[in-house]
Amino acid sequence: MSTDWDRQSGFKEAFEAMQARKQEDAHALEMLGARPVHLPFCDAQYLHTPSRDELAEALRHTLHAYQPENVMVPLGLFHSDHTLVSDACLSLIAGMGDTVFHTYEEIPYRRMEHAVPDRIEELTKRGYLLSPADDLAATARQSVSHEQMKREAIAAYASQLRAFGPDAETTLYCEEKYWRLQRA
């Protein structure tokens, strides 16, 4: 099996793509002083999508094991996997009072017309409070090495960059927006 995205990324079959992406992920996160924790789930494109509850339980177990101070959650724009992860993480907020949850607008979907405001409106209607976290962006901007670190980490995802095509830089390297997530 292979998907269009796999082929655009330069792979002949899905297993090869998944293995390469895990290696790229480990390399990028190592540059940032982090390490990946890969859960036993596949992207929706491989037809083995977990339910929101299955994913939430796996995330709950992982977060309890690591006890992070902060959790970064995709806003859940456009891509079904991003929305699934976002919704699973949102379901954990109430039970993790000592952990601060933030969300971010995902590349490249943040550039889709109305995607960000529509998702924020949806989450607000569902009882979540999203407060701009300008301090996160300001802290990143103050770091002279932040831009270079970001570029190097993005470059580690060589297979995905191939699939994004020649216009990738216009969407990948611009500054992100962040929000603190809370139950209203």
Buried (B, 14 or more C-beta within 10 A) or exposed (E): EBBEBBEBBBBEEBEBBBEBBEEBBBBBBEBEEEEEEEBEBBBBBBEEBBEBEBBBBBBBEEBEEEEBEEBBBBBBBBBEBBBBBBBBBBBBBEEBEEBBBBBBBBBBBBEEEEBBEEBBEEBEEEEBEBEEBEEBBEEBEEEEEBEEBBEBBBBBBEBBBEBBEEEBEEEBEEEBBBBBBBEE
